[in-house]
C-alpha cells in the first residue's frame, strides 16, 4: 500500500512539474511573440521622438532631448514647417477620401452581389462565382501596365468624344478627367476592381448562414426582395459588413505601389506615397519625420477599429461558427 501511495505521489509531483514546464514554455513563447510584434511599433515611436532623424544613431530611448521643443521637433516639422514642400495634410485627406469611398462602395456593391448569389438561382450562377474567384487569383500588380493605359485613355475621352461625334461638342466632357490617370477617382476604380471578388465571396458565405426561412416568411407576408433584404437580412449581416469595410479601408489606406504608379502630381498623392519622399532622397533621408507622419496617419485606423470593434469581433466569430 505504501509503495502504491508513493507511486501516486510521484505521479502527482511529476504531473505538477509537467504543468509548470508547459506553462513556462507557453509564457516564454508568448513573451517572444509579443516582443517580436511590438518591437517595430516601439522603434517607430522612438524614431518619431528622436530629433536627430537618423536611424544609425538612434537609441530606444531618444538621447539628447533636453526640452519638449526638441522632443516634438519631427511632428512640428511634418505638421507645420514643411507643408510648402511636403503637403502632409493634403496627402492625409486624399488617403481618407480614397479609403472611405472605396470601403463604402466595395461594401455596397459586394453586399448586393453576395445577396444575389446567395438567395437567387439563375443560369450561370456557379460559373460566375468561379469566374470571380479566378479573376481574384491574379492581383492588380500583374495588370499594372494595363490599368495605367486604361486610366490614361479614360482621361482623354473628354477630347476623343467631341472629335468623333461633333454634334456632342456642346457638352462638357471634362468629368472623365475625374476618373483618368493622376486622379483620385481613377485610383478608387482600380481599388474597387481588385476588391470586389474576395469581398463578394466573403460576404456570400455569411449570407448563406442566414436561414432562408426568413426570406420565405417575408415573401408570404408580401414583402419584396428589397424589403426583405433591408428590413430582415441587413441587420443580421452587419458584422460581416463592418469587417469588409475596415479591411477595405485599411488595405486602400496603406496601399503604396498602385498609388505611386497612378498618381503623378504631388498634390494628388496619398499619404503612403507622400511619406515615401521623406526617405527617398539620398541626401536628406529624414526617418524621424517619416515616423512622426506614420504615427499621425495611423490615428484614423485606430479610431475606426475602436468604433467598430464590437462589430468586427461579432463578424469574425459568427462567421467562424456559422461558416
C-alpha positions in Angstrom: 0.0 0.0 0.0 2.8 2.4 0.9 4.5 1.7 -2.5 1.3 2.4 -4.3 0.8 5.6 -2.4 4.4 6.6 -3.2 3.8 5.9 -6.9 0.7 8.0 -6.8 2.5 10.8 -5.0 5.4 10.6 -7.5 3.0 10.8 -10.5 1.3 13.8 -8.9 4.6 15.5 -8.4 5.7 14.7 -12.0 2.3 15.9 -13.2 2.7 19.2 -11.3 6.2 19.7 -12.8 5.0 19.0 -16.3 2.2 21.6 -15.9 4.8 24.1 -14.6 7.1 23.3 -17.5 4.2 23.6 -20.1 3.1 26.9 -18.6 6.6 28.2 -18.6 7.2 27.3 -22.2 3.9 28.9 -23.2 4.6 32.1 -21.4 8.1 32.3 -22.8 6.7 31.7 -26.4 4.0 34.3 -25.7 6.6 36.8 -24.5 8.8 36.2 -27.5 5.8 36.7 -29.8 4.9 39.9 -28.1 8.4 41.3 -28.3 8.6 40.3 -32.0 5.2 42.0 -32.7 5.7 45.2 -30.5 9.4 45.9 -31.2 8.7 47.6 -34.6 6.0 49.7 -33.1 8.2 50.8 -30.2 11.1 51.5 -32.5 8.9 53.7 -34.8 7.6 55.6 -31.8 11.2 56.1 -30.6 12.2 57.3 -34.1 9.3 59.8 -34.1 10.6 61.5 -31.0 14.3 61.3 -31.9 15.4 64.8 -33.0 18.4 63.6 -35.0 16.2 61.8 -37.6 18.9 59.2 -38.2 18.4 55.5 -37.7 22.1 54.8 -37.3 22.4 57.0 -34.2 19.0 56.1 -32.8 18.5 54.5 -29.4 15.4 53.0 -27.9 15.1 56.0 -25.6 15.8 59.2 -27.5 19.0 60.8 -26.4 19.9 64.5 -26.4 16.4 65.7 -25.7 16.5 68.5 -23.2 13.2 70.2 -24.0 9.8 69.5 -25.3 10.6 71.5 -28.4 13.3 69.0 -29.4 11.1 66.1 -28.4 8.3 67.1 -30.8 10.5 68.6 -33.5 9.7 65.9 -36.0 5.9 66.3 -35.5 6.2 70.1 -35.8 8.2 69.7 -39.0 5.7 67.4 -40.6 2.5 69.1 -39.5 3.6 72.7 -39.7 7.0 73.7 -41.0 7.4 71.6 -44.2 3.9 71.9 -45.6 5.1 74.0 -48.5 7.4 71.2 -49.6 5.5 68.2 -48.3 1.7 69.0 -48.0 1.1 66.4 -45.4 -2.5 67.3 -44.6 -3.4 67.2 -48.3 -1.9 63.7 -48.5 -3.8 62.6 -45.4 -7.0 64.0 -46.8 -6.5 62.2 -50.1 -5.9 58.9 -48.3 -9.0 59.3 -46.2 -11.1 60.2 -49.3 -9.8 57.2 -51.3 -10.1 54.7 -48.4 -13.5 55.9 -47.3 -15.1 55.9 -50.7 -13.5 52.6 -51.7 -14.7 51.0 -48.4 -18.3 52.3 -48.8 -18.6 51.3 -52.5 -17.0 47.9 -52.0 -19.4 47.1 -49.2 -22.4 48.3 -51.1 -21.6 46.6 -54.4 -20.3 43.5 -52.7 -23.3 43.3 -50.4 -25.8 43.3 -53.3 -23.7 40.9 -55.3 -23.4 38.5 -52.3 -27.1 38.7 -51.6 -27.9 37.9 -55.3 -25.5 34.9 -55.4 -26.8 33.6 -52.0 -30.5 34.0 -52.5 -31.2 33.9 -56.2 -30.9 30.9 -58.5 -30.2 31.9 -62.1 -28.4 30.4 -65.1 -24.7 30.7 -65.0 -24.6 31.4 -61.2 -21.9 28.8 -60.4 -19.8 29.8 -63.4 -19.9 33.4 -62.4 -18.8 32.6 -58.9 -15.9 30.5 -60.2 -15.0 33.3 -62.7 -15.0 35.9 -59.9 -12.7 33.6 -57.8 -10.4 33.0 -60.8 -10.1 36.7 -61.5 -9.3 37.4 -57.9 -6.4 34.9 -58.0 -4.5 37.4 -60.2 -3.6 40.5 -58.2 -3.8 44.1 -59.6 0.0 44.2 -59.7 0.0 41.9 -62.8 -2.3 44.3 -64.6 -0.5 47.5 -63.5 0.5 48.5 -67.1 -2.9 47.7 -68.5 -4.6 49.7 -65.7 -2.2 52.6 -66.3 -3.1 52.7 -70.0 -6.8 52.3 -69.3 -6.9 55.3 -67.0 -4.8 57.3 -69.4 -7.4 56.7 -72.2 -10.3 57.3 -69.9 -8.9 60.7 -69.0 -8.7 61.5 -72.7 -12.3 60.6 -73.5 -13.2 64.2 -73.0 -11.1 65.0 -76.1 -12.0 62.0 -78.2 -15.8 62.1 -77.9 -16.2 65.7 -79.4 -13.8 64.8 -82.2 -15.6 61.6 -83.1 -19.1 63.0 -82.5 -19.1 66.7 -83.4 -22.8 67.1 -82.7 -21.9 66.4 -79.0 -19.2 69.0 -78.8 -21.5 71.4 -76.9 -21.4 69.0 -73.9 -18.7 69.4 -71.3 -16.9 66.0 -71.1 -14.4 67.1 -68.6 -15.9 64.8 -66.0 -13.9 62.0 -67.5 -10.7 63.5 -66.1 -12.0 62.8 -62.6 -11.6 59.1 -63.4 -8.5 59.3 -65.5 -4.8 59.0 -64.8 -3.5 61.1 -61.9 -6.9 61.3 -60.3 -8.4 60.0 -57.0 -11.5 58.8 -58.9 -9.4 56.6 -61.1 -7.5 55.2 -58.2 -10.7 54.3 -56.4 -12.0 52.5 -59.5 -8.7 50.4 -59.6 -9.1 49.5 -55.9 -12.8 48.6 -56.4 -12.0 46.3 -59.2 -9.4 44.5 -57.2 -11.5 44.1 -54.0 -14.9 43.0 -55.4 -14.1 39.3 -55.9 -12.8 38.5 -52.4 -15.5 40.7 -50.7 -18.3 39.0 -52.6 -17.1 35.5 -51.7 -16.5 36.6 -48.0 -20.0 38.1 -47.7 -21.7 35.3 -49.6 -20.5 32.8 -47.0 -22.1 34.9 -44.3 -25.3 35.4 -46.2 -25.6 31.6 -46.7 -25.5 31.2 -42.9 -28.7 33.3 -42.5 -31.7 30.9 -42.6 -33.8 31.0 -45.8 -36.9 30.7 -43.8 -36.6 34.4 -43.0 -36.9 35.2 -46.7 -39.8 32.8 -47.2 -41.8 34.2 -44.3 -41.3 37.7 -45.6 -42.4 36.8 -49.1 -45.5 35.1 -47.7 -46.3 38.5 -46.0 -46.0 40.2 -49.3 -42.5 41.8 -48.9 -40.4 42.5 -51.9 -36.8 41.3 -52.3 -35.5 44.8 -51.3 -37.8 45.0 -48.3 -36.7 41.5 -47.2 -33.0 42.4 -47.6 -33.1 45.8 -46.0 -35.5 45.1 -43.1 -34.6 41.5 -42.2 -31.3 40.4 -43.7 -29.3 43.6 -43.4 -29.5 43.8 -39.6 -28.2 40.2 -39.3 -25.2 40.7 -41.6 -24.0 44.0 -40.3 -21.0 42.3 -38.5 -19.5 41.0 -41.8 -20.2 44.3 -43.5 -18.2 46.0 -40.8 -15.3 43.5 -41.3 -15.3 44.1 -45.0 -15.5 47.8 -44.6 -12.5 48.0 -42.2 -10.4 45.6 -44.3 -11.1 47.6 -47.4 -10.3 50.9 -45.6 -7.1 49.7 -44.1 -6.0 48.0 -47.3 -6.5 51.0 -49.5 -5.2 53.4 -46.9 -1.9 51.6 -46.7 -1.5 50.7 -50.3 1.6 52.2 -52.0 2.6 50.6 -55.3 -0.6 51.3 -57.4 -1.0 54.7 -55.9 2.7 55.5 -56.7 2.2 54.5 -60.3 -1.3 56.0 -60.9 -0.8 59.4 -59.2 1.8 61.8 -60.7 1.0 65.2 -59.2 2.3 65.8 -55.7 -0.9 67.4 -54.6 -2.8 64.2 -55.6 -0.5 61.8 -53.7 -1.9 59.6 -50.9 -0.2 59.5 -47.5 1.9 56.4 -48.2 3.3 57.9 -51.4 3.9 61.2 -49.7 5.7 59.7 -46.7 8.0 57.8 -49.1 9.5 61.0 -50.2 10.9 61.7 -46.7 13.2 58.7 -47.2 13.6 58.7 -51.0 16.1 61.5 -51.2 19.6 60.1 -50.8 20.8 63.4 -49.4 18.0 64.0 -46.9 16.6 60.7 -45.5 14.7 62.0 -42.6 13.4 58.9 -40.8 12.3 60.9 -37.8 9.7 62.9 -39.8 8.7 59.8 -41.7 8.0 58.0 -38.3 6.1 61.0 -37.0 4.0 61.2 -40.1 3.3 57.5 -40.0 2.1 57.7 -36.3 -0.2 60.6 -37.1 -1.5 58.8 -40.2 -2.2 55.7 -38.1 -4.7 57.6 -35.9 -7.7 57.3 -38.2 -7.2 53.5 -38.5 -7.0 53.2 -34.7 -10.2 55.2 -34.2 -12.0 53.1 -36.8 -11.0 49.9 -35.0 -12.2 51.3 -31.7 -15.6 52.4 -33.2 -16.2 49.1 -34.9 -14.5 46.6 -32.6 -17.8 45.0 -31.4 -19.0 44.5 -35.0 -15.6 43.2 -36.1 -15.5 40.6 -33.3 -19.0 39.6 -34.0 -18.4 39.2 -37.7 -15.3 37.1 -37.2 -16.7 34.8 -34.5 -20.1 34.4 -36.1 -18.5 33.7 -39.5 -16.2 31.1 -38.0 -19.1 29.4 -36.2 -21.7 29.5 -38.9 -19.4 29.2 -41.9 
